[in-house]
Amino acid sequence: MKTRIITLFFAAFLIPLLMNAQSPLDKVFSKYSGQDKFTTVSISKEMFTQILAMAANQNDSSSREMKGIIDKLTGLKVLTYDIDTTDFTKAVSIYNEWAALFPAATYKELMAVTEGRNNYKFMTKQDADGKISEIVMLMKGRKELVVLSITGVIDMSNVSRISRSLGIHGMEGFQKMHDHHTAPPAKK
């Protein structure tokens, strides 16, 4: 009986902790995975390890640098929704649901880019020391919605390199952030 009480006591404290370990994106990932018009991509730390193993044969400085970047990543998730042109209300509802996953108290907006009908929003989650533990891109376009999350120890200067090297649909938005961040100042 005493063992059962102790087990219940620990379970009462551990379950909320484990539930908090699940990211907000994990919840909508589960909700929409397998549904029509939705695409989900999830890359785990193990896959990053495999990518590093495949690149182990290359010994140039660029490959070594990329290995150092990828080694610090713990996950990547992409969720896309192909907008049904007959139901824009649903697209707006889904976008609002996704945007609400990243409250301003936790996620700091880095940049917003509007390019034609495509709107990109880039946000980061930082730990107490100011190190970036997650970067999120939320994109609303005419034909699709995309939310992308990269987790790990993230150096902002390497984000666009990661996006180009992995070549995953949705990640091209990070190049927009790089292009606007490194563009020369506008002339007055």
N, C-alpha and C positions, 0 to 999 in steps of 0.2 A: 504494500500500500504506500509506504514511504517513497519507494522508487517511482511509482506512478505519479505521486504529487510533485516530486522533483522534476520529472519529465514534463508534466503539464506546465509547471512554473517556467522552465526554460523555453518551452515551445511558445508560451504566451509572450515572451520577450524576443525570441528569435524570429518569429513569423513576421512581425512588423519590420524588423531590420532587413530581412530578405526581400520583402515587398518593396522597400525603399531602394534596394539595390537595382531593381528593374528600372530602366530609364523610361521616361515618358514615351519615347519613340518606340520602345519595345511593345508597349500596350497597343498602339495603333498598328504596329507591324502585325501583331497577332490578329487584330480585328479585321484587317483588310487582306491579309495573305490568302491567296487562292481565289479571290473574287474577280469577276470580270472587270476589265478596264484598269486593274491595279497590277503593278509589277513590283516585286520585292527582291532586293539583293542584300545578302548579309555575308560579310567576310569576317571570319573570326581570327583571333591571334594565331591559331594553328595554320590558317591559310597564309598569313603573312610569313610565318616560319617556313612554309613550303616555298614561297616566292624567294625568300632569302637563300634557301638551299639550292634552288634552280640557278640562282645568280652567283653561286659560290665559285663557279669556274671562271667567271670574269674577274680580272684583277686590275682593271684600269681605275683611275681615281674617281671617275664618275660613278662606276658601279659600287665602289667602296662607300662613297658618300650616300648613295641611294640605300645601301644596306643599313647604314647608320640611321637613316630617317625611318625606314620601314620597321626596323627592329623596335622602335619606340611606340609603334601603333598597337592598339589592343582590339580595335574593331572598326568596321565601316558598315553602315546601313544606308540603303537607298530605297525610298518608297516613291513610286510615281503613279499618277492617276491620269489616264487619257480622258480628256474632257469630252463629254457627250454634248454636242452642239445643240441638242434639243432640250437639255436640262442644265442651264447655267446656274440655277439655284442650288443644285446639288454640288456643283464645283465650288461655289462660294462657301457653302456649308462645310465642305471638306477642308478647304483652305483655312477657314476660321478655326476649325477643330485643330488642325496641325499647328497653326500659329500660336494657339493657346497653350501648346505643350511647352513653350519656351518663355516663361515669365521673365519680365525685365529685372526682377529682383535676383534671378539666378543667371540669366543669360544676357550678356552685354552686347548690344548691337555695335558691330564694327563699321558696317557700311551697307548702304542700299544703292542698288544700281537699277536704273530703268533704261531699257534698250528696246525701243519700239513698244510692243505690247507685252514684253517680258519684264517682270519685276523680280529682282534678286535681293534677298536680305541675308546678310552674313552676321552670325552671332557666335560668341565664345562663352564657354563656361570655364571659370578659373578657380583654382584652389586658393587656400588662405595665403599662400606665398606668391600669388599672382601668376603661377604657371598655368598654361592653358591645358585643360584636360579633355576638352571637347570643342569642336568647331562644327557649326551647323549652317547649312545653306538651305534657305526656303525660297523656292521659285514658283511664281505664278505666271503662266504664259497663256497664250490664246488657245493652245491645243493640249497643254498638259500642266499638271502641278507636280512639283518635285520637292521632297524633303530629304536631305542627306546629312548624315552625322559621321564624323570621324572622331574616334576616341583614342586616348593614349597620352603620351607626353608630346605635345605638338609645338613645333617651332613655326611661327607664321611665315617665315621666309621660305619654308619648304613646301607649303600647302599646294601651290600651283604645280610644282614638280611632281608631287604625289599624284595629283589629278591627271597630269599628262601621261605619266608612266603606267598607271593602272588602266586608263582608257575605259572606264565604266561610264555608261550613259548617266547623265545627270551631273557628273563631276566636271564637265566642261565649264560649268558656271563658276568654278573656282578660278579659272583663267580670267574671267571677267573681273574678279576681285584683283588679281595680279595686274592686269592691264590698267585698271583705273588707279591702282595704288602706285604704280611706277610711271604713269603718264607724266610728261613734263607739265609744269604749271601753265595755266591758260594765260595768253598775252592780254594785257589790258589795253 
